């Protein structure tokens, strides 16, 4: 993965209490793949990353391509068996009756290999074991040919090359889905060899981490070497239980989170590993039955819906509170890359803004950083604040607007704007305490609940509209300690 030197600001949408919206996700489907190239193929795609219905909720087109490199086997002019076949290929399958690679599609259903079930996969980190459909979700169809290992020890592990996935623009925390790591060779003539084997995938990206989200019992991840592998046990699983590593819960199938921002490429080293000794990798001159052997597996991706660029486009959740006559502004970032500064702008009318200060940004950071600024001695009845988020190349975007009013002489809680469109603001004026804020629709159903702790003279709580439909709602604000209740009617346009 190659970081793109742009500012990324993942914002903690933190108030003293909040809620999480379900995320949409995008992935590979039948509509994603272009027409099949001639096979064997060594590049595939680009495949469009969309929703299942073919629509694109992303801001801008997004696709992924795949390619093999650093091939170690089949480098002679005619390849491994005279068909131009190399060790790693797209669109090839085994052949159990002839030493010829069998052509197949480059884009296939997850269900095409390994007999997977939906629960082996996780579409997102908050959809563990759900969100995927083995017949609707598609993948790159891949093959590691064992033909180049003829005569090699069958309990060895052999490096075949690399597979690289290239996204058309930087993405955030992509999720990899692997299906069908594991194959089995059986030749029905003396000495009746049987060999379980499997592809290992080692993440070749030192700057990023990988974690397992879900998968079969045999699907394992070595977190030290960042290697996905099938832990099939030859003695227990095959000799005793009579299983093979080709399908179901005995295949290497599952979902893995690649933790990274500005991800443009993801590369894995590919190995083929035999699981017992004194067998054969494929048929040879000693056998009448000819086979073309290897491990066929597939790899796919899902992601949360992605912004079009990695500029600071999602906005910071800027908060403003009145402390005496001073306005205290606070915001947080989770990660920053090549960030320059935050310009703090203020307006008395909400239209015309003036820069009043700036704060240096971290530049590059992968940990949470808190920022604050105090605007002393509030002179106007109301102030509007926003941040201009500036990258080192001078690209920029703006945060949300935070509003502060001068403290009144009496306790007051009010909501604005009303009617609202995207966000409701609740102003607590001289009303310190702990509150439960509930929203009810016209049927009396509670549709939103948050908790807030107010410890400033003037403090604001923001409620996003989210998926709420247009209509009239009741907002009930209850002081947990005193039991006092304030109720107001709000219209969502």
VOGU-3710 file (C-alpha; in Angstrom, 3 decimals, decimal comma):
1> xxxxxxxxxx> 0,000/0,000/0,000  1,288/3,361/-0,930  0,089/6,313/1,160  -1,100/9,333/-0,807  0,191/12,527/0,834  -3,159/14,085/1,514  -4,812/15,117/4,721  -7,129/12,506/6,195  -9,133/13,517/9,201  -11,222/10,777/10,693
11> xxxxxxxxxx> -13,365/12,636/13,114  -14,605/11,304/16,409  -18,227/12,377/16,315  -18,195/12,731/20,039  -20,538/14,618/22,281  -20,923/13,456/25,829  -23,244/10,895/24,290  -24,017/9,915/20,725  -25,315/7,192/18,487  -23,983/5,234/15,494
21> xxxxxxxxxx> -25,703/4,994/12,136  -25,514/1,743/10,197  -23,002/2,050/7,396  -23,621/1,317/3,769  -21,034/-0,807/2,058  -19,926/-1,478/-1,486  -18,298/-4,505/-3,064  -17,910/-6,660/-6,174  -20,978/-8,048/-7,926  -21,766/-9,596/-11,312
31> xxxxxxxxxx> -22,149/-6,122/-12,808  -18,661/-5,260/-11,565  -16,584/-7,321/-13,970  -15,815/-6,506/-17,614  -15,922/-9,191/-20,303  -13,612/-12,118/-19,628  -10,112/-11,736/-21,059  -8,392/-14,645/-22,786  -7,045/-17,072/-20,193  -4,757/-17,803/-18,563
41> xxxxxxxxxx> -4,686/-14,137/-17,546  -2,177/-12,377/-15,331  -4,088/-9,122/-14,883  -7,802/-8,758/-14,187  -10,228/-5,876/-13,942  -10,865/-3,118/-13,355  -13,943/-4,332/-11,496  -16,394/-1,648/-10,388  -17,020/-1,392/-6,641  -20,733/-0,724/-6,170
51> xxxxxxxxxx> -23,840/-1,804/-4,298  -25,644/-5,053/-5,103  -28,201/-3,271/-7,296  -25,436/-1,764/-9,437  -25,809/1,752/-8,048  -22,809/3,721/-6,834  -23,270/5,518/-3,485  -19,639/6,639/-3,536  -18,716/10,194/-4,420  -17,020/9,369/-7,722
61> xxxxxxxxxx> -16,247/6,108/-9,508  -14,323/3,428/-7,648  -12,861/0,190/-8,985  -10,185/-2,401/-8,223  -7,806/-4,296/-10,491  -5,603/-7,306/-9,732  -2,273/-8,447/-11,152  0,429/-11,035/-10,512  4,133/-10,213/-10,370  7,486/-11,758/-9,438
71> xxxxxxxxxx> 6,356/-15,111/-10,859  8,653/-17,993/-9,859  7,307/-20,901/-11,941  6,613/-21,430/-15,638  9,097/-18,872/-16,915  10,141/-20,962/-19,929  8,768/-19,716/-23,301  5,832/-22,143/-23,319  5,061/-22,037/-19,596  4,604/-24,999/-17,279
81> xxxxxxxxxx> 2,887/-27,423/-19,649  3,141/-25,793/-23,074  0,087/-23,507/-22,742  1,855/-20,351/-21,567  0,764/-21,155/-18,036  2,675/-19,687/-15,093  2,524/-20,494/-11,408  -0,160/-17,875/-10,640  -3,072/-17,247/-13,003  -6,565/-15,768/-13,242
91> xxxxxxxxxx> -9,373/-17,717/-14,909  -7,920/-21,240/-14,652  -9,135/-24,368/-12,891  -7,927/-27,934/-12,233  -8,234/-30,687/-14,805  -8,722/-34,225/-13,433  -8,395/-36,025/-16,769  -5,686/-34,267/-18,755  -2,533/-32,245/-18,164  -4,133/-29,143/-19,617
101> xxxxxxxxxx> -5,299/-26,083/-17,618  -9,075/-25,747/-17,684  -10,334/-22,271/-18,720  -12,708/-20,545/-16,306  -14,211/-17,116/-15,709  -12,063/-14,372/-14,172  -14,967/-12,965/-12,134  -16,936/-15,592/-10,211  -19,378/-15,919/-7,332  -17,879/-16,499/-3,899
111> xxxxxxxxxx> -19,783/-19,801/-3,994  -17,798/-20,899/-7,046  -15,148/-22,606/-4,894  -14,879/-24,011/-1,381  -18,620/-24,492/-0,608  -18,813/-21,372/1,592  -21,812/-20,137/3,558  -22,746/-16,495/4,126  -21,812/-16,491/7,805  -18,135/-17,108/6,999
121> xxxxxxxxxx> -17,899/-13,481/5,843  -18,220/-10,006/7,366  -19,159/-7,141/5,048  -17,977/-4,513/7,559  -16,391/-4,437/10,992  -19,843/-3,895/12,516  -21,411/-6,671/10,395  -19,522/-9,686/11,717  -20,759/-12,841/10,015  -23,401/-10,927/8,043
131> xxxxxxxxxx> -23,875/-8,709/5,017  -22,437/-11,033/2,347  -24,180/-13,429/-0,026  -22,083/-16,157/-1,658  -24,228/-16,053/-4,819  -24,500/-12,269/-5,139  -20,984/-11,253/-4,140  -18,308/-11,841/-6,762  -14,538/-12,254/-6,624  -11,339/-12,587/-8,653
141> xxxxxxxxxx> -10,934/-16,258/-9,635  -7,306/-17,271/-8,966  -5,175/-20,386/-9,361  -1,790/-21,497/-7,996  -0,535/-24,298/-10,245  1,327/-27,165/-8,597  2,701/-28,309/-11,969  6,006/-26,517/-11,371  6,568/-28,460/-8,132  6,746/-31,908/-9,686
151> xxxxxxxxxx> 9,489/-33,841/-7,869  9,675/-31,375/-4,958  9,055/-32,490/-1,329  5,361/-32,445/-0,554  5,781/-31,133/2,975  7,499/-27,926/1,803  6,293/-24,345/1,424  7,095/-22,659/-1,893  7,050/-18,968/-2,829  5,123/-18,431/-6,084
161> xxxxxxxxxx> 5,033/-14,640/-6,506  2,860/-11,703/-5,571  -0,703/-10,571/-6,185  -1,438/-6,849/-6,047  -4,853/-5,212/-5,860  -4,921/-1,627/-7,125  -7,787/0,727/-6,256  -8,651/3,494/-8,703  -8,356/6,036/-5,897  -7,322/5,916/-2,252
171> xxxxxxxxxx> -9,667/4,014/0,078  -10,001/3,572/3,814  -9,868/0,279/5,754  -10,782/-2,162/2,966  -12,044/-5,626/3,927  -10,641/-8,652/2,109  -12,680/-11,818/1,562  -10,790/-15,033/0,818  -12,535/-18,216/-0,316  -11,301/-21,780/-0,761
181> xxxxxxxxxx> -7,673/-21,856/0,355  -7,010/-25,575/0,145  -6,791/-28,346/-2,429  -6,501/-32,111/-2,489  -4,759/-34,430/-4,961  -5,797/-38,065/-5,226  -4,649/-40,344/-8,045  -6,559/-43,612/-8,208  -3,708/-45,928/-9,138  -0,750/-47,335/-7,232
191> xxxxxxxxxx> 0,746/-46,094/-5,026  -2,530/-44,099/-4,627  -1,003/-40,763/-3,559  -3,073/-38,329/-1,516  -1,873/-34,797/-0,837  -3,697/-31,982/0,950  -2,188/-28,567/0,220  -3,136/-24,906/0,432  -2,159/-21,400/-0,624  -0,800/-19,090/2,090
201> xxxxxxxxxx> -1,271/-15,314/1,694  1,293/-13,090/3,423  0,502/-9,356/3,547  3,485/-7,583/1,994  2,727/-4,158/3,476  4,889/-3,288/6,514  3,011/-0,059/7,245  -0,434/-1,610/7,671  -2,049/-4,219/9,859  -4,407/-7,111/9,136
211> xxxxxxxxxx> -6,944/-8,677/11,487  -9,373/-11,561/11,095  -13,055/-10,676/11,318  -14,674/-14,060/10,662  -14,157/-17,348/8,859  -14,088/-21,118/9,027  -12,531/-23,062/11,876  -9,470/-23,826/9,724  -8,972/-20,218/8,576  -6,180/-18,714/10,635
221> xxxxxxxxxx> -4,089/-15,545/10,717  -0,504/-15,387/11,956  -0,468/-11,811/13,230  3,342/-11,742/13,455  3,955/-12,615/9,812  0,561/-11,241/8,654  -0,161/-14,561/6,941  -3,591/-16,007/6,162  -3,433/-19,809/6,092  -5,452/-23,012/6,303
231> xxxxxxxxxx> -4,643/-24,938/9,495  -5,945/-28,273/8,133  -4,375/-31,153/10,091  -3,423/-34,130/7,910  -3,546/-36,723/10,676  -6,687/-35,619/12,481  -8,722/-34,128/9,658  -7,828/-36,528/6,835  -6,518/-39,818/8,251  -8,910/-39,989/11,221
241> xxxxxxxxxx> -11,931/-37,930/10,115  -11,673/-38,447/6,344  -11,931/-34,738/5,504  -10,148/-32,719/2,821  -9,240/-28,992/2,883  -11,190/-28,171/-0,256  -14,524/-27,021/1,087  -16,885/-26,051/3,874  -15,479/-25,527/7,334  -12,192/-27,222/6,348
251> xxxxxxxxxx> -11,310/-24,716/3,617  -9,511/-21,443/4,217  -12,408/-18,987/3,902  -13,055/-15,748/5,752  -12,894/-11,956/6,004  -9,960/-9,774/7,044  -9,676/-6,070/7,809  -6,755/-4,206/6,259  -6,214/-1,246/8,578  -4,991/1,710/6,597
261> xxxxxxxxxx> -5,862/5,100/5,174  -5,078/6,345/1,675  -4,821/2,714/0,576  -4,112/2,580/-3,153  -2,570/-0,901/-3,445  -2,596/-4,067/-1,347  0,015/-6,739/-2,095  0,249/-10,308/-0,826  3,057/-12,790/-1,239  1,602/-16,117/-2,409
271> xxxxxxxxxx> 2,949/-19,487/-1,234  1,836/-23,053/-1,905  2,279/-25,401/1,061  2,047/-29,195/1,171  0,683/-30,823/4,315  2,345/-34,233/4,372  5,466/-35,928/3,043  6,298/-38,648/0,504  3,415/-37,926/-1,867  3,356/-36,179/-5,272
281> xxxxxxxxxx> 2,285/-32,682/-6,332  0,832/-33,812/-9,661  0,781/-36,747/-12,076  4,043/-37,677/-13,770  5,312/-40,275/-16,239  4,720/-43,036/-13,684  0,942/-42,565/-13,872  -1,467/-43,388/-16,669  -4,016/-40,900/-15,309  -2,928/-37,353/-16,177
291> xxxxxxxxxx> -4,079/-34,422/-14,030  -3,456/-30,683/-13,955  -3,255/-29,812/-10,270  -3,285/-26,688/-8,154  -5,196/-24,635/-5,585  -8,093/-22,612/-6,964  -9,302/-19,840/-4,658  -10,848/-16,404/-4,944  -10,416/-12,986/-3,365  -12,900/-10,134/-3,085
301> xxxxxxxxxx> -13,371/-6,770/-1,333  -15,972/-4,716/0,471  -15,618/-1,215/1,874  -17,693/1,372/3,656  -18,960/3,941/1,169  -15,924/6,048/0,363  -15,434/9,797/-0,058  -14,237/10,790/-3,531  -10,939/12,172/-2,282  -8,863/11,967/0,827
311> xxxxxxxxxx> -9,023/15,672/1,435  -10,499/16,746/4,792  -13,945/16,511/3,292  -16,005/14,860/6,023  -15,697/17,828/8,392  -14,634/18,128/11,999  -17,216/17,965/14,744  -16,381/21,368/16,152  -17,897/22,100/19,556  -18,242/25,483/21,230
321> xxxxxxxxxx> -19,204/26,290/24,818  -19,415/29,547/26,756  -17,297/29,620/29,902  -18,036/32,901/31,639  -17,524/35,388/28,820  -14,994/33,228/26,963  -15,860/30,855/24,138  -13,999/27,537/24,279  -13,707/25,623/20,995  -12,720/21,922/20,963
331> xxxxxxxxxx> -12,246/19,273/18,266  -10,448/15,940/17,808  -8,770/13,981/15,033  -8,015/10,258/14,907  -5,486/10,287/12,050  -3,730/12,946/9,992  -1,448/12,708/6,969  0,466/15,752/5,719  -1,899/18,135/7,514  -0,828/21,792/7,887
341> xxxxxxxxxx> -3,165/23,821/10,094  -6,653/24,634/11,310  -7,741/28,188/10,561  -10,373/29,376/13,056  -13,017/31,645/11,571  -15,754/33,634/13,332  -18,902/35,406/12,195  -21,494/37,570/13,930  -24,170/36,970/11,290  -23,454/33,433/10,089
351> xxxxxxxxxx> -22,613/34,697/6,596  -19,443/36,770/6,699  -16,509/34,991/8,375  -13,157/36,397/9,503  -10,042/34,454/10,427  -9,261/35,100/14,082  -6,509/32,528/14,749  -4,864/29,319/13,541  -3,625/26,129/15,172  -0,822/24,004/13,773
361> xxxxxxxxxx> -1,935/20,497/12,863  0,050/17,368/13,737  1,302/16,831/10,193  1,306/13,044/10,400  -0,346/11,101/13,185  -2,098/7,760/13,678  -3,368/8,428/17,196  -6,137/10,568/18,621  -5,230/14,250/19,071  -7,361/16,823/20,864
371> xxxxxxxxxx> -7,302/20,507/19,939  -8,760/23,549/21,662  -8,854/27,326/21,319  -10,296/30,018/23,574  -11,853/33,136/22,094  -11,725/35,582/25,004  -14,351/38,146/26,052  -17,363/37,513/23,820  -18,495/40,916/22,595  -21,550/40,109/20,431
381> xxxxxxxxxx> -24,866/38,489/21,394  -24,116/35,497/19,169  -21,056/34,091/17,402  -20,749/31,483/14,651  -17,488/29,498/14,412  -16,012/27,157/11,812  -12,643/25,563/11,043  -10,849/25,722/7,730  -8,927/22,444/7,452  -5,790/23,060/5,402
391> xxxxxxxxxx> -3,456/20,498/3,837  0,198/21,098/3,019  -0,663/21,499/-0,667  -3,151/24,228/0,417  -6,191/22,097/-0,344  -8,866/22,745/2,244  -12,418/22,195/3,354  -14,611/23,492/6,173  -15,955/21,938/9,355  -19,465/22,210/10,703
401> xxxxxxxxxx> -20,591/25,536/12,156  -20,780/25,853/15,958  -23,036/28,546/17,425  -22,644/30,292/20,793  -25,039/32,817/22,332  -24,391/35,035/25,310  -25,614/33,623/28,570  -28,996/34,917/29,674  -29,905/35,751/33,215  -32,209/32,759/33,694
411> xxxxxxxxxx> -32,157/29,049/33,042  -33,289/28,133/29,539  -33,258/25,134/27,171  -34,213/25,680/23,555  -33,937/23,988/20,191  -33,021/25,472/16,817  -33,382/25,663/13,881  -37,067/24,822/13,729  -38,003/23,633/11,154  -34,759/21,675/10,777
421> xxxxxxxxxx> -33,194/19,971/7,768  -29,990/18,076/8,663  -29,184/18,849/12,312  -31,033/19,946/15,440  -29,162/22,051/17,999  -30,193/22,097/21,653  -28,933/25,067/23,671  -28,546/24,678/27,442  -28,313/28,128/29,067  -27,484/28,092/32,799
431> xxxxxxxxxx> -28,840/24,549/32,911  -25,960/22,422/34,180  -26,702/18,765/34,877  -27,194/15,320/33,361  -29,953/14,920/30,786  -31,717/12,312/28,682  -32,868/13,695/25,332  -35,566/11,683/23,535  -37,309/12,214/20,192  -40,756/10,786/19,446
441> xxxxxxxxxx> -42,617/10,555/16,133  -46,321/11,263/15,679  -47,159/7,650/16,529  -45,527/8,083/19,932  -42,570/5,862/19,080  -39,193/6,797/20,517  -36,891/7,193/17,505  -33,766/8,710/19,058  -32,272/8,802/22,568  -29,016/10,323/23,767
451> xxxxxxxxxx> -27,503/11,336/27,088  -25,741/14,639/27,672  -23,739/16,074/30,565  -23,851/19,879/30,697  -21,117/21,564/32,750  -20,844/24,998/31,111  -22,937/28,149/31,366  -23,905/27,777/27,718  -23,487/24,414/25,994  -24,884/22,791/22,874
461> xxxxxxxxxx> -25,894/19,253/21,974  -26,309/18,366/18,285  -28,659/15,698/16,965  -28,202/14,597/13,368  -31,308/13,848/11,336  -29,837/10,598/10,071  -32,593/8,438/8,574  -35,521/10,296/10,161  -38,255/11,136/7,661  -39,933/14,509/7,260
471> xxxxxxxxxx> -42,675/15,246/9,773  -43,433/16,542/13,247  -41,549/15,223/16,273  -41,613/15,835/20,014  -38,313/16,399/21,800  -38,373/15,593/25,518  -35,425/16,693/27,662  -35,306/15,203/31,165  -32,944/16,204/33,981  -31,860/12,847/35,438
481> xxxxxxxxxx> -31,218/14,263/38,929  -34,172/16,645/39,440  -36,702/14,973/37,171  -37,513/18,280/35,457  -38,866/17,805/31,918  -38,801/20,206/28,981  -40,800/19,276/25,872  -40,706/21,002/22,510  -42,170/20,340/19,072  -39,746/20,102/16,140
491> xxx> -40,527/19,909/12,432  -38,190/18,060/10,070  -38,453/19,266/6,494
//
